[in-house]
Amino acid sequence: PSAAPGPCQRFHGRCGQNVALAAEGLGAARVSGYCHGLVFSRSHLRPGELFEVGGAAGPRPTTGVVTCGGEGHGGKRVL
């Protein structure tokens, strides 16, 4: 499937203390530790819009958990 046309998603400026945002919010990287690495998008995903979650290979194997979530409604409506 192809991505829906439109502007690139950017990360919200409010993020975990161990995250550094780069390229005006287009990129994010963990700067230390394994905690406090949470990031959010600046705006919602449009229907059909794709996103990618990736990790870079380091000098030694690592283990961990990547949690990726989404919601089907606006943040103002909470059940």
N, C-alpha and C positions, 0 to 999 in steps of 0.2 A: 504493500500500500504506500501511496505517496503522502507526504505531509500536506496539510491544508496551507494554502498560501497566506502570508501575513508577516507581521514583524516577529523577530526572534523573541522567545521568552527570556526574561531576565530574572535573576535572583533578587529577592527582597533584601533590603539593607539590614534588616533585623535578622541576625543569624547567631549560631552558637559561638562561644568565645574562642573555640579552636578552629574557626573557619576564616579564611581570608578570601574576600571577593576580588575578582580581577576583571579587567576589560569592561568597565562600566556595568558590572553585574551579569555579564554573559558567561563567566566562569567562576568556579569556587574550588578551593583546595583546603584540605585539612593541614593545619600548620603545626599541631602537636597533639599528643595524647590520643585516647580512643573514645573519650566522652565529649559532650558538648559540641557535636558536629552537625547539628540540625540546620537545614536550609529550607526556605520556602520560595515559591515563585512569586513574582511581583503581581501577577494577574492570573486569572483562571485560564485553564486550557479550553480551547474552543472544541466543539464536537469534531471528531476526526483528527485533531491535532496530535502529533506524535512527540514523545520526549525520550531521552536516552539517559540511562544511569550507567556509569562506568567507573572503573578503578584502574589505576596505573600499577604496573608491576614494580615491585620494590626489590631491594637487594636480598631480602629473605622472604620466605613464604609467610603469609599472615592468615589468620582466621578471624572471622567476625560475622556480623549480621548486618545486612542491608535491608532496611524497611522502606518500602515505597508505597505511598497511599494516595488516594484521591477521594473526592466526594462528588456526589451527584446533584448537589444543590449549593446555593450560595451560602457563605459563611454566616449570614445574618439569620438564617432559619435553622434553629437547632431543635431537634426532637426531644 
